[in-house]
Amino acid sequence: MNLQKLFYLREAFKNSKLSQSKLKSLQNKKFLEIINYSYKNVNYYRNLWKKLGIEIKKINGVQDIKKIPPINKKIVLKNYKNFISNEYRRYLKLLHKMPSFIFMRSTSGTSGMPFKIYFNPVAKDYLDAIYGRALLKVGYNPTKSLLYYWWQQTPQKESYHLFNLYRKICVPFVLNEEEQLRTIQTIKPEYIYYYPSALYFMSRMILCQNIELGFNPKLIVSHAEINSETMRKTIENAFNTNVYDQYDSNEFSVIAWECKERNGYHINVDSVIVEIVDDNYDEVGCGEVGKVLITGLISRAMPLIRYEIGDFAIKTEENQTKHTCGINLPVAIKSIEGRYEHSEFKKNRIVTQKSLLEKFLSLINTERNLFKLQILVNSKNKKIIVNYNTFGNNETLEKVFNKTSLNGYKVLFKKVKDIRKNELTGKTLLLESKFS
């Protein structure tokens, strides 16, 4: 198993150098394999496709993906047992006794509906290799430790560790920012893999209080949350290094990632199919915002096909699709724009969670006293509540908001001891919106 994971990493590297035509052929092959497997082994797909008259023989490749109806988290939860493959369902009782037969991850519950996702061993090893490739391509040295923001002090041992590769040092997210920073300064990591919200708060503390970091990391990889431009620049200024963003989820592992050019996200087409679609599930045009649908090509234990993950993204502009980085995986995402439920739907456009967050953060980023904040937008009563934590007073903060056009919204300020985190994941929602 250990050697298998390294074998898949080697294969993943080879895939990243394939021509576009060969990558399409590889994706087509994997797509047809997962479609046929799901029809034979997953009750939900077989029953639905039969009911709708979908003939598997007439699905000849990714070009026919629209023949398959999309699914979402509500559908999966309602039909949960029927999404688990008949081949692997019998192993669920052995999950804790013999975990080598089947693996489980739980979604973060960002939408308020967490659930467990199952992976067969081969899928887990392959997806770990895909994750490893994304890190290596931005300059990570696998013989060095990677600092993680994590729920526990000691990470689960992985087979890579037997080769002294991809070692993780974890900073528990129960620590506050001061404690996290002291821990990081003691460790002095060269490579950091962290949530952008936690890094942003630490970075504001470093910059506002002129804290001497005492070390210079070679790179930072942000993941699991949206990372706005203001957040990225603040983190880079504080840590004096480049930040590379990843788009990942517990359902699919790493979906897409920035290379060293940081001009769009490479899609892992050897593990997923990504569609960016409108309300009718038609592909949006270049530079347009759309809903993200993901099809997993690897896991047989619980296949998710055309899964509406709940995120918005912007499709890459035509002039962004070609990079000089030497990575041939297509650059199909310009920006990850955040969750549906925290975005505003207007007549002819969508104001995304990320664009709203960037608007507010760019206003207050020069406020030296401000440490942490959370912005709550409620369109029903036309109020914006700013929960904040400062090193001093908030007079200038109020002036900044009052001088800004906020479309008739009343801004209320509330000084708090701390900004709440998700107790299960450690994530901090910097902008929460409720639009009627």
Secondary structure, DSSP 8 states (H G I E B T S, - for coil): -HHHHHHHHHHHHHHTTS-HHHHHHHHHHHHHHHHHHHHHH-HHHHHHHHHHT--GGG--SGGGGGGS--EEHHHHHHTHHHHS-HHHHTTGGGTTT-TTS-EEEE---TTS---EEEE-HHHHHHHHHHHHHHHHHTT--TTS-EEEEESSSS----GGGGGT-S-EEEEETTS-HHHHHHHHHHH--SEEEE-HHHHHHHHHHHHHTT-------SEEEE-SS---HHHHHHHHHHHTS-EEEEEEETTTEEEEE--TT-SSEEE-TTTEEEEEE-TTS-B--TT-EEEEEEEESS-SSS---SEEEEEEEEE--GGGS--SSS--S-EEEEEEEEEGGGSEE-SS-EE-HHHHHHHHHHHHTT-TTEEEEEEEEETTTTEEEEEEEESS--HHHHHHHHTS--TT-EEEEEE-S-----TTT----SEEEE--
